[in-house]
Amino acid sequence: MSKRPRNRKLALSPPSKPQKEALDTSHEINVEVNGQQITLPHNSTLADALSVSKAPYKEGTAIGMLKETTGRKTEEITEYTITTSRGEFKIELLEPDSDSKNRWFHHFKKYEGTPIRWISRDAVAFGPFGTDIHPTRGTSNFERFEVAYGAGGFDPENTHLILSKNRHVSEYGMPQEGTFARIISGKNVLHQLNKIDTIISIEPIIEWEKMAERLCTTDLSTKIDDGVRIFTYFEVELEPLAPEGAEHFLALTRNGTFKVDLVASSFISDNSLQGEMCKYENFDPRIAGSVAVRTVGDGSGKAYIACDDRNASIMHSVVGHVTKGLELVKLAESGQRLVLKTIPDQIMVLGMGFEEADEHLSRLGVELVRDGYTGEDAVIVKNTPGTTIDILREGKVTAFGVQESRLIKIKLYDDLVPKTLNFFRHAIELQFRPVGALPVLMKYENTYLFKAEKAAEKYKEIMPENTPTDKVLAGEIGVTNQAAKRMGVVGVKTKDDSLFGPSGEKFTNTNIIGRILELDKLKDLKDGDVMYVVESRGDDD
């Protein structure tokens, strides 16, 4: 796969030295932060810009910086967005210089407001308008989606913009050089146009990757110069047609960041949920800024953000679109984390009490329907519908509560058992929700055995990891690894044991993945009950 060209570093001052330098107030600089214009003293840093602008930022995340170079020529712009009353499409100018290409450079704005003059099976013509073209007689060959000037009746004052829908041969009174551009995206719009449509606007697409000095950095001591544009976050509007895919993306980014695992010429991706299945819902072109989730194959579950236009794919369901800060996405480098906001925010009431949930949902205009145990000590562990988009669409959510004693806090050993925890979180859905469910399979003596409803052991590895040697301690959580027939069974013991693991297996067949922090809550569980768990992210003992 081709890699994106390396960033050309900003010609800015190097990061400031550790010792504090006094800001030079002899003159000021103007910079833009997420579209907001601010003024700063000369010698300011990224940290100063964040402080003054109050821009969204999380410690350790990357910030994009862009400074356009001077002396940019119109002729360097090769792509344009044409917006019609039916939708927009993009054209790319062909490589060879020609009179038609130069004519477009200097006069494209004059074509705004031009209506459709005629439509055929093979082409669409916008016009007429006057030009200085020299029409030629005779037929010409056209490929699909080519663009040319043509003079009706061979009269330059009756010139039209001809857009080819199909390969064909015709006589349009074209100049000698023939076609000068081709449609590169939004081709479906061409087939939807009718006689009442017009060109609303034509805008050049500035390829700032080639025309600007740029940098993406986590170093807040980096000095900034006058005219720099700074991007601290990007915004994604979720797709109503993809409720489950949107929820997948919300789970991926629930800490407010997008982890850049891969940078390619046409996308960046976050692979955190690779291997998680996601329903295919929305077949849309992946235009620049589209957010898509792969739904089949080895890369299923990966989230992609398009950096340029691509066709729709039967393997990638489009779940959202970047509406602000696409520049940051294009500047990102592999290994960085980017701050993002989603529209809407995820609606998540799991782990809340009913009063807290009611207050939260009321602010969103969503009705709360109470189900299950609803006492003062109730904790919500399930909700229907299960996706943010469906909740907003229906305007209400049914929440199922249990007694707080059924919600148990656990500490997981991410550094010791990464593969087993990938299985465990997936099986009990902690990958997507703050509360996981573990049904009790069996209880005997001092041992509790659990089996997740999702049979993730059929497609997730449980290689031996962190197997005990001398004894297991009360409260430690064990998972039977694939060295044993009952792989995937989860167990906990209420007393130390030097013979068998928490799931009743030999030590070599048991992976210790964490511990229960509230062991006394197990005493009331019976066969068939469900233990609900929530992760502790602190330093609990």
C-alpha positions in Angstrom: 0.0 0.0 0.0 1.3 3.4 -0.9 2.3 5.7 1.9 1.4 9.3 2.3 4.2 11.7 1.3 6.2 12.8 4.3 5.1 16.1 5.9 7.2 19.1 5.0 8.1 20.5 8.4 7.1 24.0 9.2 9.8 26.6 8.8 9.2 27.7 12.4 11.5 28.3 15.2 12.7 25.2 17.0 11.0 24.2 20.3 11.9 26.6 23.1 14.7 25.8 25.5 13.9 24.5 29.0 14.6 27.9 30.6 11.7 30.3 30.4 12.0 33.1 27.8 10.3 36.4 28.2 7.6 37.0 25.5 8.6 39.7 23.0 5.7 42.2 23.1 7.4 44.6 20.6 5.0 43.2 18.0 2.2 40.7 17.8 1.3 37.8 15.6 -2.1 36.7 14.2 -2.9 33.0 14.2 -6.0 30.9 13.7 -7.0 28.1 16.2 -9.8 25.8 14.9 -11.1 28.7 12.8 -10.8 31.3 15.7 -8.6 34.3 15.0 -6.4 35.3 18.0 -3.6 37.7 18.6 -0.5 36.7 20.5 2.9 38.3 21.4 5.8 37.4 19.2 7.8 34.4 20.4 4.6 32.6 21.6 4.3 28.8 21.7 1.5 26.3 21.1 0.8 26.2 24.8 0.2 30.0 24.7 -2.2 29.6 21.8 -4.1 26.9 23.6 -4.3 29.0 26.7 -5.7 32.1 25.0 -8.1 30.2 22.6 -9.4 27.7 25.2 -9.3 25.2 22.4 -10.3 21.5 23.0 -7.2 19.6 23.9 -6.2 16.5 25.8 -2.7 16.0 27.3 -0.5 14.0 24.9 -2.6 14.4 21.8 -1.3 15.7 18.5 -1.9 19.3 17.2 -1.8 20.1 13.5 -0.1 23.3 12.2 -0.4 24.7 8.7 1.1 27.8 7.1 0.4 28.5 3.5 3.3 29.5 1.3 3.3 32.8 -0.5 3.2 33.3 -4.2 0.7 30.5 -4.9 -0.5 30.6 -8.5 -4.0 29.8 -9.7 -2.5 27.5 -12.3 -1.3 25.2 -9.6 -4.9 24.3 -8.6 -6.1 21.3 -10.5 -9.3 20.3 -8.8 -12.6 22.1 -8.4 -15.9 21.4 -6.7 -19.0 22.2 -8.8 -22.1 22.5 -6.7 -25.4 22.1 -8.5 -29.0 22.3 -7.3 -29.0 18.4 -7.4 -25.7 17.9 -5.6 -22.0 18.4 -6.0 -19.3 16.7 -8.1 -15.6 17.3 -8.5 -13.5 17.7 -11.7 -9.8 17.4 -12.2 -8.0 19.4 -15.0 -6.0 17.2 -17.4 -2.3 17.4 -17.5 -1.5 19.0 -20.9 -1.8 22.8 -21.1 -4.4 24.0 -23.5 -6.4 27.1 -24.3 -9.5 25.4 -22.7 -7.6 24.8 -19.5 -6.4 28.3 -19.3 -9.9 29.6 -20.2 -11.2 27.6 -17.2 -8.5 29.1 -14.9 -9.6 32.6 -15.6 -13.3 32.4 -16.1 -14.7 29.5 -14.1 -16.5 31.9 -11.6 -18.5 33.3 -14.5 -20.2 29.9 -15.0 -21.9 30.1 -11.6 -25.7 30.4 -12.0 -25.6 28.8 -15.4 -28.6 26.5 -16.1 -28.8 23.2 -17.9 -29.6 23.9 -21.6 -30.1 20.3 -22.7 -29.7 16.7 -21.5 -29.3 13.6 -23.6 -28.6 9.9 -22.9 -24.8 10.6 -23.3 -24.2 14.1 -22.1 -25.3 17.2 -20.1 -24.8 20.8 -21.3 -24.7 23.9 -19.1 -25.1 27.2 -20.9 -25.1 29.2 -23.0 -22.3 31.8 -22.3 -19.9 33.7 -24.5 -16.3 32.6 -25.0 -13.4 33.1 -27.5 -13.2 29.5 -28.5 -12.6 28.5 -32.1 -15.1 25.7 -32.7 -14.2 22.9 -35.2 -16.5 20.8 -37.3 -16.6 17.1 -37.3 -17.3 14.4 -34.7 -15.2 13.6 -31.6 -14.8 10.6 -29.4 -15.8 11.1 -25.7 -14.9 8.9 -22.8 -17.2 8.7 -19.7 -17.1 11.7 -17.4 -14.9 14.0 -19.6 -15.5 17.7 -19.7 -15.2 20.1 -22.7 -16.4 23.3 -24.2 -18.8 23.2 -27.1 -20.3 25.9 -29.3 -23.9 25.4 -30.4 -24.3 26.3 -34.1 -20.5 26.8 -34.1 -21.1 30.2 -32.5 -18.7 31.1 -29.6 -21.4 33.3 -28.1 -23.4 30.1 -27.7 -20.8 28.1 -25.8 -21.8 25.3 -23.4 -20.0 23.3 -20.8 -20.4 19.7 -22.0 -20.2 16.8 -19.4 -20.1 13.3 -20.9 -22.1 10.6 -19.1 -21.2 7.7 -21.4 -18.6 6.8 -24.0 -20.0 8.2 -27.3 -19.2 10.0 -30.5 -20.8 13.4 -31.3 -20.3 16.8 -32.8 -20.5 19.6 -30.3 -18.5 22.4 -32.0 -15.5 21.8 -29.7 -12.2 23.6 -29.9 -9.3 21.7 -31.5 -7.8 20.6 -28.1 -10.9 18.7 -27.1 -11.6 17.8 -23.5 -9.8 19.6 -20.7 -11.0 17.9 -17.5 -12.7 14.8 -16.1 -15.1 14.2 -13.3 -13.4 12.4 -10.4 -16.2 12.2 -7.7 -19.9 12.7 -7.4 -20.5 11.0 -10.7 -23.9 9.8 -9.6 -25.0 13.4 -9.5 -24.4 13.7 -13.2 -27.0 11.0 -13.9 -29.6 12.7 -11.5 -29.5 16.1 -13.2 -32.6 17.4 -15.0 -33.5 20.5 -17.0 -34.4 22.6 -14.0 -31.0 22.3 -12.4 -28.3 25.0 -12.4 -24.7 25.5 -11.3 -24.8 27.1 -7.9 -21.1 27.6 -7.2 -17.6 26.5 -8.4 -14.8 26.4 -5.8 -11.1 25.5 -6.3 -9.8 22.8 -4.1 -6.5 24.1 -2.7 -4.1 21.2 -2.3 -2.5 22.7 0.8 -0.4 19.5 1.3 1.7 20.8 -1.6 1.3 24.5 -1.0 1.9 24.8 2.7 4.5 24.2 5.4 3.0 21.8 7.9 3.6 20.0 11.1 1.7 17.7 13.5 3.2 17.6 17.0 2.6 16.9 20.6 5.3 19.4 21.7 3.5 22.4 23.2 6.7 24.3 23.5 6.9 24.6 19.7 7.2 28.3 18.6 4.5 29.6 16.3 4.8 32.3 13.6 2.4 34.8 12.2 -0.3 33.4 9.9 -0.1 29.8 11.2 -3.4 27.8 11.3 -3.7 25.5 14.3 -6.0 22.4 14.6 -6.5 20.8 18.0 -9.5 18.5 17.2 -11.8 17.3 14.5 -15.6 16.8 14.6 -17.6 13.9 13.2 -21.3 13.9 12.5 -22.6 10.4 12.7 -24.7 8.9 10.0 -28.4 8.3 10.9 -28.5 5.4 8.4 -25.9 3.5 10.3 -26.9 3.3 14.0 -24.9 0.2 14.9 -21.8 1.3 13.0 -22.1 4.7 14.6 -22.2 3.0 18.0 -19.1 1.0 17.1 -17.3 4.3 16.3 -18.6 5.8 19.6 -17.2 2.8 21.5 -13.9 3.1 19.7 -13.6 6.8 20.6 -15.3 6.9 24.0 -12.2 8.4 25.7 -12.5 11.3 23.2 -9.6 10.4 21.0 -8.9 8.6 17.7 -5.7 6.5 17.8 -3.8 6.7 14.5 -2.5 3.2 13.9 -1.9 3.5 10.2 -1.4 6.4 7.8 -1.8 5.8 4.1 -2.1 8.1 1.1 -5.9 8.0 1.2 -6.8 7.3 4.8 -5.9 7.0 8.5 -7.2 4.2 10.6 -7.7 3.2 14.2 -7.4 -0.5 14.7 -8.4 -0.7 18.4 -11.5 -2.7 17.6 -10.0 -4.9 14.9 -11.7 -8.3 15.0 -15.0 -6.9 16.3 -17.9 -7.6 14.0 -19.9 -4.6 12.7 -23.1 -4.7 10.7 -22.9 -3.3 7.1 -25.6 -0.6 6.9 -24.6 2.3 4.6 -23.3 2.1 1.0 -22.0 5.6 0.3 -19.1 7.0 -1.6 -16.1 7.5 0.7 -15.5 11.2 0.0 -12.7 13.0 1.9 -13.8 13.1 5.5 -16.0 10.0 5.4 -15.7 7.7 8.4 -16.2 4.0 7.6 -15.9 0.7 9.4 -14.7 -2.4 7.7 -17.3 -5.1 8.1 -15.7 -8.2 6.6 -12.3 -9.8 6.4 -9.2 -9.7 8.6 -9.6 -6.0 9.1 -13.2 -6.1 10.3 -13.8 -3.6 13.0 -11.2 -1.1 11.9 -12.3 2.5 11.6 -11.1 4.5 8.6 -11.2 8.3 7.9 -10.8 9.1 4.2 -8.3 11.8 3.2 -9.4 11.9 -0.4 -12.3 10.7 -2.5 -12.9 7.0 -3.0 -15.8 5.0 -4.5 -18.3 3.2 -2.2 -17.3 -0.3 -1.1 -19.2 -3.3 -0.1 -16.7 -3.9 2.6 -16.8 -0.5 4.3 -20.0 0.9 5.8 -19.9 4.7 6.0 -20.9 5.6 9.6 -20.1 9.4 9.7 -18.5 12.4 8.1 -15.8 14.8 9.4 -17.5 18.3 9.5 -14.7 20.2 11.1 -10.9 19.8 11.3 -10.3 17.5 8.3 -6.9 19.3 8.1 -5.8 17.6 11.4 -6.8 14.2 10.0 -4.7 14.8 6.9 -1.7 16.1 9.0 -1.7 13.2 11.4 1.2 10.8 11.8 1.2 7.1 12.8 1.3 6.6 16.5 -0.4 9.8 17.4 -3.8 10.4 19.1 -6.2 13.0 17.9 -9.0 14.7 19.9 -12.4 14.5 18.4 -16.0 15.4 19.1 -19.0 13.5 17.8 -22.5 14.8 16.8 -24.4 13.5 18.7 -22.5 12.6 21.8 -22.9 9.0 22.9 -26.0 8.4 25.1 -24.8 6.0 27.8 -26.7 5.4 31.1 -25.2 2.1 32.1 -23.7 2.2 35.6 -26.0 5.2 36.5 -28.8 5.2 39.1 -32.3 6.0 37.8 -32.4 9.5 39.2 -29.1 10.4 37.6 -30.1 8.9 34.3 -33.4 10.7 34.3 -31.8 14.0 34.8 -29.2 13.3 32.1 -31.8 12.1 29.6 -34.2 15.0 30.3 -31.5 17.4 29.1 -31.4 15.5 25.8 -35.2 15.4 25.5 -35.3 11.7 25.9 -37.9 9.9 28.0 -36.7 7.3 30.6 -38.7 4.1 31.0 -37.8 2.2 34.2 -37.6 -1.6 34.2 -36.2 -4.3 36.5 -35.3 -3.3 40.0 -36.0 0.4 40.5 -35.1 1.0 44.2 -32.9 3.8 45.4 -29.9 1.6 45.3 -30.6 0.5 41.7 -27.9 0.5 39.0 -28.7 0.5 35.3 -27.1 -2.5 33.5 -29.0 -2.7 30.2 -30.9 -0.3 28.0 -33.2 -0.6 24.9 -32.7 0.6 22.2 -29.0 -0.1 22.4 -27.7 2.6 20.1 -27.5 6.4 20.4 -29.1 7.1 17.1 -32.1 4.8 17.7 -32.6 6.3 21.2 -32.7 9.8 19.7 -34.9 8.6 16.9 -37.5 7.1 19.3 -37.1 9.8 21.9 -37.1 7.3 24.8 -35.1 4.5 26.3 -36.0 1.6 28.5 -33.4 1.0 31.2 -33.1 -2.2 33.2 -31.9 -1.9 36.8 -30.4 -4.3 39.4 -29.5 -3.8 43.0 -26.1 -2.1 43.5 -24.9 -5.3 45.2 -25.1 -7.1 41.8 -22.6 -4.7 40.2 -19.0 -5.7 41.1 -15.8 -3.7 40.5 -12.9 -5.6 39.0 -9.3 -4.7 38.2 -7.8 -6.1 35.0 -4.1 -6.8 34.2 -3.7 -5.2 30.8 0.1 -5.5 30.8 0.1 -9.2 31.7 -2.6 -10.7 29.6 -3.4 -8.5 26.6 -4.7 -11.3 24.3 -6.9 -12.9 27.0 -8.4 -9.5 27.9 -9.2 -8.9 24.3 -11.3 -12.1 24.5 -12.8 -11.3 27.9 -13.8 -7.7 27.1 -15.3 -8.8 23.8 -17.2 -11.8 25.4 -18.9 -9.7 28.1 -19.1 -6.5 25.8 -16.8 -4.3 27.9 -15.2 -3.3 24.6 -18.4 -1.3 23.9 -20.1 -0.6 27.2 -19.0 0.4 30.8 -20.9 -2.6 32.3 -20.3 -6.2 31.4 -22.5 -9.2 32.1 -21.3 -12.6 33.3 -23.9 -15.3 33.9 -23.2 -17.8 36.7 -22.6 -21.2 35.2 -22.0 -23.1 38.5 -21.3 -22.5 42.1 -19.6 -25.1 44.4 -17.7 -24.9 47.6 -15.5 -21.8 47.4 -15.6 -21.6 43.5 -17.8 -19.5 41.2 -17.8 -20.4 37.5 -19.1 -18.0 34.8 -19.7 -18.3 31.1 -20.3 -15.3 28.8 -23.4 -15.4 26.5 -21.2 -14.5 23.5 -19.1 -17.5 22.5 -16.1 -15.4 21.7 -13.7 -18.4 22.3 -14.7 -19.7 18.8 -12.9 -16.8 17.1 -10.7 -15.2 19.7 -7.3 -16.6 20.9 -6.8 -17.6 24.5 -3.2 -18.5 24.5 -1.5 -19.3 27.9 -0.7 -16.0 29.6 0.1 -15.2 33.2 -0.4 -18.7 34.4 0.0 -19.2 38.2 2.9 -21.3 39.6 2.5 -21.7 43.4 -1.0 -20.7 44.3 -3.9 -18.5 43.3 -5.3 -15.9 45.7 -8.9 -15.4 46.7 -10.6 -13.0 44.4 -8.3 -13.5 41.4 -10.2 -14.0 38.1 -9.1 -16.9 35.9 -9.9 -17.8 32.3 -9.4 -21.3 31.1 -7.0 -21.1 28.1 -7.1 -23.1 24.9 -4.9 -25.8 26.4 -8.1 -27.2 28.0 -11.4 -28.3 26.5 -13.5 -25.8 28.5 -11.6 -22.8 27.2 -13.4 -19.5 27.8 -14.8 -20.5 31.2 -14.3 -17.7 33.8 -13.7 -18.5 37.5 -13.2 -16.9 40.9 -12.3 -18.5 44.2 -13.2 -17.0 47.6 -10.1 -18.7 49.2 -6.5 -19.1 48.3 -5.7 -22.4 46.4 -2.4 -24.0 45.7 -3.8 -26.9 43.5 -6.2 -25.5 41.0 -6.9 -22.3 39.2 -10.0 -20.1 39.7 -11.9 -21.9 36.9 -11.1 -25.4 38.4 -8.3 -26.2 35.9 -4.7 -27.0 36.3 -2.4 -23.9 36.7 -1.0 -24.4 33.2 -4.6 -24.2 31.7 -5.5 -21.0 33.6 -4.8 -17.4 32.7 -5.0 -14.9 35.6 -6.6 -11.8 34.1 -7.3 -9.6 37.2 -9.1 -9.6 40.5 -12.5 -8.8 42.1 -12.3 -5.8 44.4 -15.6 -6.5 46.2 -15.4 -10.3 46.9 -18.1 -10.2 49.5 -20.7 -9.4 46.8 -20.4 -12.9 45.4 -22.0 -14.6 48.4 -25.6 -14.0 47.3 -25.1 -15.2 43.7 -26.8 -18.4 42.6 -26.7 -20.7 39.5 -28.3 -18.8 36.6 -27.8 -15.3 38.1 -25.9 -12.7 36.3 -22.9 -10.9 37.8 -22.5 -7.4 36.3 -19.0 -6.0 36.3 -17.4 -2.6 35.9 -13.7 -1.9 35.4 -11.7 0.0 38.0 -9.2 2.3 36.3 -7.7 3.5 39.6 -5.1 2.1 42.0 -7.5 0.1 44.1 -5.9 -2.7 46.2 
